[in-house]
Amino acid sequence: MGLDELKPGNTKRAQATAIKAFKTFVKAENVDFDYVKRCIEKDDTGKCLVSVLDKFGMYLAFNEGKNGKPLSRNTSMQYYRQSKMWLFEVFPAQRHIVEAKLLSMGKTLESYCMKRDGKVVNKAPPCSKSDLKKMILYLYQNACSPSDYQDAALLCMLWYLFGRASDLTLVRKQNLSVDAAEVFFVRFIRLKTSEEQGLSLFPDSDFVTCPLHAIAVAVATQVAPSVALIDNLPQLPVEAAVTLSPAMPLLEVLNHPADFTALDDSAAQASAAPASAAAVPTIYTHVNRLLDRVAHPAGVTDALTSHSFRRGGAQHVNGCDGLTQRWIFDRGAWNMSTTNKGFNYIFNTSREDHKVSKALSGYDTQTEVKALDLKPFDAETRSKITGFQRLLFTACYKMENAAYNLSQHVLDVLTAYLILHYPK
């Protein structure tokens, strides 16, 4: 149904699960769902819609899940919010009447669920820099395929970029650059917030946790040309089964709006997704399986997840002097307005991001750090290194398709760090 079909699969499944829970609640009350719809449609005051969601909120607060325990706060709020937004789509005329009241009810439900058992939300343990070093070193020492070096770069970049696992699925070789001040940059899209970012990366004194060295090794070990910087990640599902195509005449849509409207059957669309979609491996599956395979043998005691790197990197720089929380929030693309409306959140310049990146790499925030390249070598040595680059970076060196290539400046920087750390 048009743009609704382009929503991410996880969003559709979350909505379908919430709608299923809402209809289960209605069925448990021995009421037909069509009767609920008719009652809400006849009520112009919105009181019926408020009463239904009020009753649904009580159901979520006291209902037991499959394990015989009350639903968690996150689950209850997810069901409540998704059901509320779906009902707003079905009954758009009543939204402006009841929205404020339903928002207040949602806060009451969240507060109750939070204090119900006196428990806090389980959060992923942070990945410390020492844990990161243990896992990357384990991968280097026990590598048996090029994929192991790709995985090492994946873990390293997750930590340095405060990244969610999904953030690295669209990082392309063309997204790497070196600016005029000899600072290494990577541009990528944070899928959850649909925000494009350009973040700086500085070399670490320890080659194991050096992000530039990890990227260089990952690119050098690619066995085939690829536009992706890390080529062993699951493909991001961007294709959608579209029924309202761009070729559909507008006149056809205007004459038969009921056939194309997305208001009445959004639940049917969400639930129509193939059941096997949830079983398709995702980037989160890839990272979690990698951690299951590597963390314990490497000597990491915490049960790390894909989110541990985002939390660990942020906590690492939070303990460094000379950095403000705003700079850290900006690097991680945290939208503070959704959690604290009184927080004066601003976008920062790259200078602040440089300080955060330096702290991640173990430097003082005031230290001037420039990425090394091949300029210190004489012309004859650079000529020999150029021949070496052709052999080392065969999957991204002067290919006909420019999307497969790294810029020469980026290649020179990566080569410099491979040479620098080669004796180690």
N, C-alpha and C positions, 0 to 999 in steps of 0.2 A: 504494500500500500504506500508507494512513494518513498519518501525519506525515512519513514519508520522502518523500512526493510533494511536500511543501511546501519541501523544501530548495532553495536557490538554484540556478539553472541552471548557474552556473560550478562549483559544488561537484559537481553530478552529472557534468558533463563531465570534471572533473579525475579523479573516481573511475573513470569509464568508460575514460579514457585509460590510467590506471595498471593497471586490470584487464586491458586489452587487451595491455599490455606484459608483464604476468605470464603470460598465456596464450601469448603469442608465445615467451617463454622456455621454457615447458613444451613447446611444440610443437618448438622447436629442439633439445630433448633427446630427441626421438622418444618422448615419453611421452604417453599419453592423459590428459587432465585428470581424467576420472572415476576413473581408477586412482589419481591423486594424492589425490583426495578420500577414496577408500575406505581408503587406507593411513593417512591422518591420523585418520580416524574410528576405526580399529581400535587405534590407539596411544593408550593412556590416559596415558602419561608425558609427552607433548608433544614428545618428541625428534624425531619425524618432521616436525612442523610447524616446529621450529627448524631442522632440516637443510634443509628446502625453502627457507625464507627466507634461510638462510645461502648456499645455492647461488645464489639469486636476487640477493642482494647482490653476490656475485662477478661475476655476469652484468652487473649495472649498472655496476660499477666498471671493467670492461674492455671492455664492448660499445661499438661505434661507432654513432653515430646516422646519420641520412640524409646528412649532409654529410661522412661519413667521419671525424669527430672523436669523441672520447669524450664521453659525456653530461655535461652540466654538473652541478655539485654540486647546484644547486636541483632540476634535473630528476630526478637520481638519487634524491635524498631524497624528492621528491614521490611518485615511483613506489613507493619502498620503504614509506613511511608509509601511503599509500592502500591498497596491497595488504595490508599488515599489518592495518589496521583492517577491511578487507573480510573477510579470513580470520577475524578475531575474531568477526565477525558470523555467518559460516558455521559456525564451531566455537566457540561461546561457552563450552563446558565446559572448554576448555583455556586460556582466556585467563589466568586467575589463576596457572597453572603456568608459562607461558612469557613473560609480559609483561615482567618485569624483564630477562630474558636478551635478548629481542628489542630492548629499548630500548638496552641496552649495544652490541648489534651495530650498531644504527643510528648510534650515536655514532662507532663505529669506521669505518663506511662514510663518514660525513660528514667525519671527520678525514682519511681517505685522499684523498677527492675534492678536499678543500681544498688539500692539499699536492702533489697529483699533478702539476700543471703550474706550480705556483708563481704562479698567477694569483689575483687578488682578484675578488670578485663585481662585475660592472658595475653601477653605481648611477647613477640619474638625476642629472644636474648640477643644483645648486641654482639657483633663480631668485632673483636679487638684487632688492633694491627698485628699483634703477635700471633693471633689465631689465623689471620690472613696469610702471614708469612709461612706458618706451618703447612697450610693447605697448598699454597702455591709451590713451596719447596718439595712437598710430597709428590705433586703432579710432575714437576721437573725431573725428580730422581727416579720416578717409576713410570715415566711416559712410555707407552708402547704403540702409540699411533699419533698422527697429527692432531686428532681431536683433543688429546690431553692438553696440548699447548693452547688450543682455542679456549678450552675450559679455564685454564689458568688466567688468560687475559680477561675472560668473562668475570671471574671473581674479583680480579683487581679493579676493573672498571666499575663494577657495581659499588665497590667500597669508595672509590675516589669521586664518583659522580653522584653519590647519595641516590643511587638508582634503584627503582623497582625493576624487577626482572624484565618486565615488558618494555622498559625504556630502551633496551639495547637491541630490540628486534629490528629497528629501522635505522641503525647506525650504519652508514655507508662509507666506503673509502673516500668518496668525494667530500665527506663531512669533516675530514681532518685538514688542518691548515696551520701555518706558522705566521704570526703577524710580524710587523716591522720591528717590534721590540724583541724578537726572538722568543716569543711565548707560544707554546704549543696549545692549540685549541681543538676542541671537538664539538660539533653541533649535532643535536639530536632532538627528537620529539618525545616529550613525556606523554604517553598514550592516555593515561588516566585523566589528565587535565587538558590535553590537546594544546600544550604549550611548547613552543620551540625555544630551545636554550642553546647558548654557546658558552661553554665552560673551559677554563684553563686547566692544563695539566703540567705540573712541574716534575722534573726527575727526582727520584728518591736516592739518597746516598747508598741505600741497600738495594742491590740489583734485584733481589727476590721480589720486593714490593714496589719496584720502580714501574710506574704505569707505562712509560715510554718504552722500556725494555720489554714489558709484557706484550705490548702492541706489536713491536718489531718481531718478536719471536712468533706470535700468532700469524702475522702476515707472511713471514718467511716460510712457515710450515704448511701453508695452504697448497693443496695438491692440484687445484683447478681454478681457473679464473672465476671470480665472484664479485658482485657489487657490494656484498656485505663485508663489513670489517671482520666479523666473527661468523664463519660460514657453516658452523655445525648446529645452529639454532633452528628450532622448528619454525616453519613459515607462519607468518601472521595471517590468519584467515580474513582477507579483505573482500572476498567475493560474496555477493549476496544474491539470493534468488529473487529477482525483481519482477513483479507483475505489472507495475506501472512504469513502463519504460519511457525514455525521452522521446521515442518515436510515436507515442500515443498522442493523437490529436487532442488539443484542448477542447474542441467542440464536443468530442465524445465524452470527456470528463464532465463538462457542463451539463450535457443532456442526461447523463446517468450518474449523478454524484453518489448514489447509494452503492454503486458497484465499486467505488474507489475510495470512499471515505474510510479513514483510519480510526474513527471515534468508537464505533459500535463493536468492532471485532478485534480489538487489540489483544484481548486475552486469547482469542483463537489463534492469532498470528504467533504469539509468544509460545503457546503450547504446541504449535505445529512444527516447531523445530525438531529435527531428527534426534531421537533419544541417544544415538551414538555420538552426538556432537560433544557431550561432556567427556567421552572417553578418548577424544583426540588429544594426543600429547601437546602440551603447551610449553611456553618458555618457563613457567613456574614449575611444571613437572620436571623439565630438564634440569633446572637448578637444584630442586629438592633431591632428585635422584643422584645428582653429582655430589651433593653434601652427604647423603647417606653412604656413598661409596668412599668418600675421601676424608671426611671430618674425623671420624673415630681413629682410623689408622694413622692419621697425621698427629694425633695427640690432642685434639680439641675435645674438651669435656662437655661443653654446652650443646644442647640440641638446636643447632642453627637451622634457620629457614631462609628462604629467598629474601625475606624482608630484614634479616639480621644485618646485612651490609649497609643498607640505608640508615638504620638506627646506629650501627657501630661507627660509621664514618662521622655522623653528626655529633655523637657523644665524644668522639676523640677530639674534634676541634673545639667543642664547647668548653673543654678544660684548658684551652690555650689562652694566654693573656693577649690582649690587644685585639680581640675579635668580639664583635657584638652579635647578639642573637639574630638581628635582622639580616646580617650578611649570611649567616648559616641558613636561615629560612629561605633566603633568595636562591642560594645554590641548590637547595633541595626542592624548590618550587612548591613550598608549603603555602597554601592559601590561608593566611591567618584570619581573614575576615569571617571565615566560616566557623572558627573556633573561639575567637575573642574579638568582638566587634569594637572594643575599646582600644585594641592594639593598633598603633600607628604604623601600619605596614607600608613600606615603600619599595620601589624597585631600585636596585643599587647599580653602580657602575662596575665595569670590569675590574677596576682597581681593588675594590673590596673583595671580589671573587679571587683575585690573585692572592690576597692575604690568606683567605681560607684554604686555597689550594697549596700554598707554601706550608701552612701548618700541617696539612695532611701528609706532606712529603717530608716533614721533620725539620723544616727550616724556621728560623725566626721570621715573623711577619714583615720585618723591615729589611731583611736581606734581599739584595738584588740577585735574582736567579735568571739565567738565560739558558735556553736549550742549546746544547752543543750541536755543531754541524761539521762539515768537512772542510771549512775554509782554512783552518790552521795548517792543513797539509799542503805541500808544494804541488805544483802542476803535475809532475810525473806520478806522484803517489795518488793524487786524485784520479788520474787516468786509469791506474791499476784498480782503484776501488770501484770505478764505474763499471769495469768489466766484471768485477766481483758482484756488483749489484744486479747485473743481468742474470747471473746464475742464482743469486740468493732470493730475489723477488720475482721469480719467473711467472707467478700468477697475477702480477700487477705491474709489470714493467713494460711500458710503451706498447700496450695492447691496442688493437684497432678500435675497439670500443672504449671510449674514454671513461665510461662508468666503472670499468674494471681497474683503473689506474689510480695510483697515488701521485700527488704532485711531486716534482723533483725535489723541492725543498723539504717536504715531509720525508721522502725517502732518505735524503741526506741526514736528517736528524735521527731517524730510526737506525740507520747504518752506524752513525757515530756511537750510539749507545750499545749496539751489539759489539762494536770494536772495543769500547771502553770496558765492558764487563766480560769480554771473552776469556781473559785469564782466570776468572772466578768460576 
